[in-house]
């Protein structure tokens, strides 16, 4: 399912630019979860880059 989501976002970059405000590499997944637990003003979606 995550691979499908990544493919979909790659095919529709306008969605990514409009909704994803933070991208963390998979090796830094803990930071992604920390950001999700303590959202800041203007934060929308957080993505984890699996590449």
VENTABEL-V689903 format. One record per residue. RES is the residue in one letter. PHI is phi in radians with two decimals (none if undefined). OMEGA is omega in degrees with one decimal (999 if undefined). Layout:
# VENTABEL-V689903
[[RES/PHI/OMEGA] [RES/PHI/OMEGA]]
This chain:
# VENTABEL-V689903
[[X/none/179.0] [X/-1.11/177.9] [X/-1.11/177.9] [X/-1.09/179.1] [X/-1.12/177.7] [X/-1.10/177.7] [X/-1.10/180.0] [X/-1.06/178.5] [X/-1.13/177.9] [X/-1.11/179.9] [X/-1.39/-177.7] [X/-2.29/-174.8] [X/-1.08/178.7] [X/-1.11/177.1] [X/-1.12/179.8] [X/-1.05/-177.4] [X/-1.15/-177.7] [X/-1.46/-171.0] [X/-2.03/-176.0] [X/-1.64/-179.2] [X/-1.79/-178.2] [X/-2.44/175.4] [X/-2.23/179.4] [X/-2.07/174.9] [X/-1.18/-176.9] [X/-1.02/178.9] [X/-1.21/179.8] [X/-2.04/-176.6] [X/-1.07/178.6] [X/-1.08/177.5] [X/-1.16/177.7] [X/-1.11/178.9] [X/-1.17/177.8] [X/-1.09/178.5] [X/-1.12/179.7] [X/-1.18/-179.5] [X/-1.34/-178.6] [X/-2.30/-176.4] [X/-1.10/177.9] [X/-1.89/178.9] [X/-0.98/178.7] [X/1.53/179.4] [X/-1.30/177.1] [X/-1.96/-178.4] [X/-1.62/175.4] [X/-1.98/180.0] [X/-2.03/174.1] [X/-1.95/-179.8] [X/-1.40/-174.6] [X/-1.52/-179.7] [X/-1.53/999]]
